[in-house]
Amino acid sequence: MDCVREASKSVPSRRTIFGGVTRTGRPLVTITMMAICVAMYALDLAIPKDFIFQNFAYAPFYTETEPWRMVTSAFLHSTNLMHIAFNMYALWILGNALEPAFGRVRFLAVYLVSAFAGSVGVLLLSPIDTVVVGASGAVFGLFGALFVVQKKRGGDLRQILVLLAINAAIGFIVPNIAWQAHLGGLIAGALCTAAIAYAPTKNRNLVQWGGIAAMTVVLLALTAYKVSTFPAFTIVS
């Protein structure tokens, strides 16, 4: 058995076109993200007094004291069934296309950075008391990722552009949809994927993860800058 283990270690792992480890079967990260969103949706309906919403939704005024909301809000949805249904459908389609190409770890990184960037978009472009929930920032990050992948591989970009245009228009036409989160996620997802897709073969991992890290640092810096501009509130007893 030891000989078999040693021999298996010496066999190089199969890699995806972008350097991730090739996996067979269903897209595990995509399914996990969907499962978390659905579980949180169910909990929000089951637990009274909007406990989930009140403790994990995001608004810019929470940024300094409860910054984790910038990510946890991406796993919540409004009680409108269409909200979560659309996001989960889009996540399933995009995840099935991108996760096998990126590998699980890179796909998860793009997803989470895009989710964070969606909240940063809201922080930068919305009133301080704007409350948001939903995976649409992360989903738009995957739209941006798919655009970059198609561009890199010389694929047809027209369908993606039409989808982006329709979804962008919905963000302006339908009330209570945070187009700011869509924009933030879209830009971050595209830039992270550019680092993944266009990294040279030499030092590929360094370039890919360095690009994702740089995007994260930029988002953190923008967050810190915006918070520093918030007005100081004086509590009068």
MARKOL-45455 format. One record per residue (C-alpha): x, y, z. Coordinates in steps of 0.2 Angstrom, whole numbers, plus 2048, in hexadecimal, padded with zeros to 3 digits. Example, Ala and Ser with C-alpha at 12.3 -4.5 7.8 and 13.67 -1.06 7.14 Angstrom:
BEGIN
83E7EA827
8447FB824
This chain:
BEGIN
800800800
80E80C804
8168097F3
80580D7EB
80481D7F5
8158227F0
81281E7DE
8028287DE
80B8377E5
8178377D7
80A8387C9
80684A7C5
7F48507C8
7EA8547B8
7E78667B6
7DA8707AE
7DD87D7A0
7E088A7AE
7EB8807B9
7DE8797C6
7DD8677CB
7D185D7BF
7C38567C9
7B584A7C2
7A384A7C7
7988597CC
79E86A7D0
7A08697E3
7A487B7E6
7958817DC
7898757E5
79087A7F6
78D88C7F3
77C8897ED
77887E7FC
77E88B808
7738987FF
76388D800
767888812
76889A817
75889E80D
74F890816
756896827
7508A8824
73F8A2821
73E896830
7468A183D
73B8AF843
73E8C2844
74A8C2835
7588BC840
7638B6831
7608C6827
7638D2836
7748C983A
77B8C5829
7758D181C
7808DF817
77E8F2817
78D8FE815
78B905827
78F8F382E
7A08F3825
7AB8F9833
7A38F0841
79D8E0839
7A78DE829
7A38CB827
7928D0820
79A8D5810
79C8C380C
78E8BB816
7818C580D
7868BC7FD
77E8AC804
76D8B4809
75E8B97FE
74E8C2800
73E8B8803
73A8BA7F1
73C8A97EA
7418B07D9
7508B87E0
7588A87E6
75289E7D8
75A8A97CB
76A8AA7D4
76B8987D7
7678947C5
7748A07BF
7818997CB
77D8877C5
78088B7B3
78F8967B6
79788A7C3
79587B7B7
79E8847AA
7AC88C7B4
7B08817C3
7B78737B8
7C187F7AE
7C88887BE
7C987A7CA
7C087B7DB
7CC8867E4
7CE8937D7
7BB8937D3
7B78967E6
7C48A47E7
7BC8AD7D8
7AB8AA7DF
7AF8B17F1
7B98C07EB
7AA8C47DF
79E8C37ED
7A98CF7F8
7AB8DA7E9
7988DB7E7
7978E27F9
7A58EE7F5
79B8F47E6
78D8F87F2
7989007FF
79F90C7F2
7909107E7
78190F7F3
77A919802
781913812
77190C818
76E901809
76A8EF80E
76F8E1802
76E8CE801
7718C27F3
77E8B87E9
77C8C37DA
78D8CC7DD
7958BB7DC
78B8B57CE
78F8C57C4
7A18C17C8
79F8B07BF
7978B97B0
7A78C37AF
7B28B47B1
7A88AB7A3
7AB8BA798
7BE8BA79B
7BF8A7798
7B58A8788
7C08B7782
7D08AD787
7CA89D77D
7C48A776E
7B18A3771
7A28AC76C
79F8BB778
78E8C1772
7838B577C
78D8BA78C
78B8CD788
7798CB785
7768C2796
7818D079E
7778DE796
7668D679B
76B8D37AD
7738E47AE
7638EC7A8
7598E27B4
7638EA7C2
75E8FB7BD
74C8F77B8
7468EC7C6
7468F47D7
7508EE7E6
75D8E67DC
76F8EC7E0
7778F07CF
7868F67D9
7898E47DF
7888DD7CE
7958EA7C8
7A18E67D6
7A08D47D4
7A18D57C1
7B18DF7C1
7B98D47CE
7B48C47C7
7BB8C97B6
7CC8D07BD
7CF8C07C7
7CB8B57B8
7D78BF7AE
7E58BB7BA
7E08A97B9
7DD8A87A6
7EC8B27A0
7F98AC7AC
8088A67A3
80D8937A5
81C8987AE
81889D7C0
80689B7BC
8008987CE
80A8A77D4
8028B27C7
7F08AB7C9
7F08AC7DC
7FA8BD7DC
7EC8C47D1
7DE8BE7DC
7E78C47EC
7EA8D57E4
7D88D77E0
7D48D37F2
7E08E07F8
7D88ED7ED
7C78E97F3
7CD8EA805
7D58FA801
7C59027F9
7BB8FC808
7C7904815
7C791480B
7B491580A
7B291181C
7BE91F820
7B392B818
7A4927822
79E93582D
7A1933840
79193084A
79093785C
78592E868
77C93A874
777932884
